[in-house]
């Protein structure tokens, strides 16, 4: 028995050693050499790189609240602990100042660092690998020549031992990030550009596509599956489906999407959470053509599987009751006390100021995570040059768990809205999550903002 135990132990050690050695080799098989010479002083190339970096939304993840731009340190929560974004300023000691273009390209497109280690897939290299080398070269010129160097050491992850080993990530990359090229779905130039931006640098699937057992996106393109962009929960927000069903983008027009990407709001809705940061740091700077390309492409996506293409009609009996002072539930009383002054008795809010609650697909989503989070923690609209003020939603964490559940259920099922009800346990879980979650820029209101009592979203 002892002999067999020893054999098993030795075999296990040898197997682990072999896996480790192979895990050290695998990243080399992903990288690609490059003879491309990048003139990092070329003004036109730098300008192009700045725009490409906007389309890739680099600043949102690599900048902390009140931190130096691109200096990293933003915590990203995982089930096992936080990992932190890195310093991508051209500082030679703590940033990427010593990166060659080859190093930069392999990190961005292939998820491999200069010391041949696999990067965490929080970096959306499965999407960035679709970017042509010319665009990556332009980004390299921008980061090396136009970004201010910041000496700020990178933070170690909070993952526990074993889970923080890097070499197993090489196997993750083999399994879940196969080499692929951009394959247009159509020969229409506008739609092809939109598909590329959504699938590639925009990495929309990173938030809007559900994750599998290995924390991989279950689909990387529409060609893979119609589960692509069908919605997911990330950082406690419900990144809604952006496909064609009713709870997705079925009720949106292309023009509304264009307005939303450019300004972070429409006459009835407003961005919040991570999407507010996308608008504030990325999409508001994109050309009208690129914005229209993304919107037009998204509107071609068919409804997600097993989701209602349309909801049954529901008569609004809420408005008159509120106007009559007929508060027939605890939720109605809470709504009248805390919400009605901004969002009105009819739930329609005020155009471009206080988002509508009735008919807002973020409100009646099957999962109430976003409504719960913004009710408990508040937030603000993105700041853009297109609207004079970024209005805010104050937090209502002072309400009891039972009252939060009551008012959220009331809003999600009043007027014409129809949504599954939540319970007190859902509120408790969200409070516990928020207690651990770090603040981001869109959680903090600027000094000149005006408070609102609820905030809708895309």
Steps between C-alpha positions, in 0.01 A plus 500: 500500500783739592671420170188588300445817702856607427454425129180709491668790679802493267273477196297796623815706555635409157166579341485839669859571399422408138188719504707787640771465234243484220320797655824697474537408133143559382513883509789493253273319257250788512738786441595621156817678404475826318736690275268800509685822567288752684586869482372603841566866414266507199221748593245336269572155642476630858166666422368179348623304802315732736178429311561124491562506876163673541323232299672239718399686820844458658466791741198363689679190629847646542401808703376509857267750660702822534809312380747584225379416151609155381702438819298191592397375840129459430372196692295245310303265720503126433341221705846425643617853571599823328749542220632843402551668166857587415691819434505555122668839503847519340676508836812284459503369856134418575323538166553391141780740414739215418254312280594447138217500248532122501445494877205739475329309221533165672354637822208673327411237241621175651492549876871429553729730699863573403618249761294232322221477757133466413289802590174476690203496260364811674712656226269450196766360269255239361332801335809710438663225296270604213669841481736542203867555579478848347251609765704343779809680368311828511401432862862421581609837359230676702588334830873546455492862386180669615418343838663650806730251678393425857720317749247281676579135581247238402299337777509127567177307456304391804444152362591223744804273448470259207220712350758776442735277300549634150603190309153335513366805314694378198267200492202732535619683193531176303148394600312827480695744286580325175664692221240661280467771240222749444238350267242748369140379503409714199656698218323814622777746592310672781387177666846346465657797674239478775555127543876554526466772763254297707685171472855637503629815673164586660503153664127529572483128573725542803202639690196407294575130442459245778800310634563126515652279763850627420385863512524505122251680278265226380509652151746742341291589197151477358625223273590294808156511658194718543588499870755765401412836656191348662574656840704425813557621854833671560614703803149471635349668193272330254665561164180454307455304184578719201332267254158542340253373761265727697712509814806562284513756220169399345333825602797724410545680168837546331470873561447446874807279515704765318384760752576269790855418386574868436343656809432223750129570499187524288167667569402202715815322621849564633820301541619396844774289656759355265308615193518859621878464506499356146311805375705747703840364400436337165190524283437874536832557321422270208406631157136518403569241230647250748219554749238448230689193381483342847135588546405373157682172554346441843154550353564209259540249785214257540326452837691297757380140535230420754419868556177678421502671162219718632320539832124478533312828516429638844267788584641779714291530817788633708501861387143581598537329837803710583328817384199413717718426801382141494807334652392138504836347600812575700686531169260770381551701820880475467486598133288806578734601781840444334459472123193675365633855522754426225357205310141626513177319567494363145853361532616699198755720678629813325666473160883485523490584871312238702473169310165334447424193709200384299602317186870514590645160415771537766225524762298194398796277418455142618782558746469798735870540587536842339184643656603368840853634475407849392225518762746410774813679379385771261706617206516760229466544130817530292635850447515595134519822303154435357295570814562776752477292816556143616204431728538267792299241685547513879538178691213364707703262712321642805184310402447162660553185296127440498426853378759478223342176381154661511586808299712310246219252439255788473705684236570181302132407480312830486364690198567269201805331654511124553785332687571212741479605863796504735510424871680630807783247456586664167536836675717347774731343241534827312584692818772246581640531148502880511680498835800345322475686173739792440361833384544604137475839334135459405407417859610846612301810416677818386445807714259669258276201435133493593361201682245266345325215671540219250706444193415295194749350261554344164 
